[in-house]
Amino acid sequence: MKQLFFVAVGIVIGFAVAHQVANTRGGARFFADVNARTKAFADAVADGYKSRDAELRTDA
């Protein structure tokens, strides 16, 4: 139970630090870059899934 408490405290501290960093000019650029890369990756995965799904449906 003690470990769970420390994990929760660590998460809260992490969010607080990330919020403070995001308020800086460099932090905002960093998080914008991370968001763009994450969106590009998610879009690539979704496109691959849709492509494979269409391929499997035409073979069935």
C-alpha positions in Angstrom: 0.0 0.0 0.0 2.9 2.3 0.8 4.3 1.7 -2.7 1.0 2.6 -4.3 1.0 5.9 -2.3 4.5 6.8 -3.6 3.5 5.9 -7.2 0.5 8.2 -6.9 2.6 11.0 -5.4 5.2 10.6 -8.2 2.5 10.9 -10.8 1.1 14.0 -9.2 4.5 15.6 -9.0 5.2 14.6 -12.6 2.0 16.3 -13.8 2.8 19.4 -11.8 6.4 19.6 -13.2 5.1 19.0 -16.8 2.5 21.7 -16.4 5.2 24.2 -15.2 7.5 23.2 -18.1 4.7 23.5 -20.6 4.2 27.2 -19.5 7.7 28.0 -20.8 8.5 28.8 -24.4 10.8 25.9 -24.9 8.5 23.5 -23.0 5.6 24.5 -25.2 7.7 23.7 -28.3 8.8 20.4 -26.8 5.2 19.3 -26.0 4.0 20.5 -29.4 6.7 18.4 -31.1 5.8 15.4 -28.9 2.1 15.8 -29.7 2.9 16.0 -33.5 5.0 12.9 -33.4 2.5 11.0 -31.4 -0.3 12.0 -33.8 1.8 11.0 -36.8 2.5 7.6 -35.2 -1.1 7.0 -34.3 -2.2 8.0 -37.8 0.3 5.6 -39.3 -1.0 2.7 -37.1 -4.6 3.5 -37.9 -3.8 3.6 -41.7 -2.0 0.3 -41.4 -4.9 -1.2 -39.5 -7.4 0.0 -42.1 -5.3 -1.2 -45.0 -4.8 -4.7 -43.5 -8.5 -4.9 -42.6 -9.5 -4.0 -46.1 -7.0 -6.6 -47.4 -8.5 -9.3 -45.2 -12.0 -8.4 -46.1 -11.3 -8.7 -49.9 -9.6 -12.1 -49.4 -12.5 -13.6 -47.4 
